[in-house]
Amino acid sequence: MSRFLRKQYEKMEPYTPGEQPKIPDLIKLNTNENPYPPSPEAVKALSGEDMESLVRYPDPEASDLIDAAAEFYGLEKNQVAVGNGSDEILAFIYMAFGEKICFPSVSYGFYPVFADVFGCDAKAIPLTEDLRIDPADYMDFDGTIIIANPNAPTGIALGRDEIEELLRADDSRLVVIDEAYVDFGAESCVPLIDKYDNLLVVQTFSKSRSLAGARIGLALGAAALIEDINKMKFSFNPYNLDRLAIIAGTAAIKDRTYFEECCGKVAATRERFTAKMEELGFQVLPSKANFVFARTDKISGKDYFTKLRERAILVRHFDKEPISDYVRITIGRDEDMDRLLAVTEEILCEQVK
Ligand SMILES: *Cc1c(COP(=O)(O)O)cnc(C)c1O
């Protein structure tokens, strides 16, 4: 730390992203990326792009992408804003609406970090004993509520009706639903947008659209909320999506068939993999996401993580309570999961000896 850092940041703990190591033949199941490549339409659009166009700034309105996203979700253009990944959208939300904010104590690691960065009055609300979000615990909170649905790293989803109750209970507070994983089998709250002007839905192209490297996120909600988000964007980084991201994102969201096919494959693999893990004696939380959260009495979360890593399989372990027994495993291709299952059997056999 230099002596120039602002006092308020001396104790700030930055977010720790999952590793992106350069180990050959690594099976990488630690950051919930999609195992399938981006839409061929996105790849084609990028390869057809004249790279000399990069001499110009991108469209600050990202209109092509906004039009395509509005069409996909059945919304008006003024109900959509874009961010450099949904992380940036979340940052805008904290800037704009985060004076007083709450989120689940076990959830996306960025929620408490943003609260520090933007000096929010933040409250972490514990999960139930079985690691669920109980909407009743949020009913009386009188600030902005952020919930990831499905939640990370548990994968457990709330129903749309449960979220609707929160929206209806008190329309003087904003409810933000982070739908990073919704496309893998949970119920989206987008259909509630025209009914509730206190709802913001956050989506990302990083998981279900295989474009984590392009950094594209969306905010979807009432026009007045989107206007506030754009006020933050245009006060911070008007060109937050680069030209290539706009091109790739626009082509990807227009390719509904490929998107649905990939999400379907991941969900099918998840169900098959979950059943096999249960056969091996794991307890697997009921996931609607592209990952599962699993534990067993046979080996600790940390040891299982370490032994997988020694065999070039990378998953995610969070060394904190109440989830230190668990590992989070991203759903990869069928062959990746078969390899993981075979290696897991070996590891469990060694434990018994
Ligand atoms: C991955 C993830 C994000 C961030 O996604 P980007 O669009 O890549 O910034 C946001 N929220 C949750 C819950 C996530 O898991």
The ligand as a MOL file (V3000), in Angstrom:
LIG
                    3D

  0  0  0     0  0            999 V3000
M  V30 BEGIN CTAB
M  V30 COUNTS 15 15 0 0 0
M  V30 BEGIN ATOM
M  V30 1 C -20.9660 -14.1840 -12.6800 0
M  V30 2 C -21.9110 -13.3490 -11.8700 0
M  V30 3 C -22.0550 -11.9810 -12.0990 0
M  V30 4 C -21.1010 -11.2130 -12.9640 0
M  V30 5 O -21.1520 -11.4620 -14.2370 0
M  V30 6 P -20.3710 -10.5540 -15.3040 0
M  V30 7 O -21.4640 -10.1860 -16.2170 0
M  V30 8 O -19.3670 -11.4550 -15.8830 0
M  V30 9 O -19.7860 -9.3520 -14.6260 0
M  V30 10 C -23.0130 -11.2940 -11.4090 0
M  V30 11 N -23.7810 -11.8940 -10.4810 0
M  V30 12 C -23.6470 -13.1860 -10.2010 0
M  V30 13 C -24.5100 -13.7980 -9.1640 0
M  V30 14 C -22.6990 -13.9460 -10.8730 0
M  V30 15 O -22.5170 -15.2200 -10.5610 0
M  V30 END ATOM
M  V30 BEGIN BOND
M  V30 1 1 1 2
M  V30 2 1 2 3
M  V30 3 2 2 14
M  V30 4 1 3 4
M  V30 5 2 3 10
M  V30 6 1 4 5
M  V30 7 1 5 6
M  V30 8 2 6 7
M  V30 9 1 6 8
M  V30 10 1 6 9
M  V30 11 1 10 11
M  V30 12 2 11 12
M  V30 13 1 12 13
M  V30 14 1 12 14
M  V30 15 1 14 15
M  V30 END BOND
M  V30 END CTAB
M  END
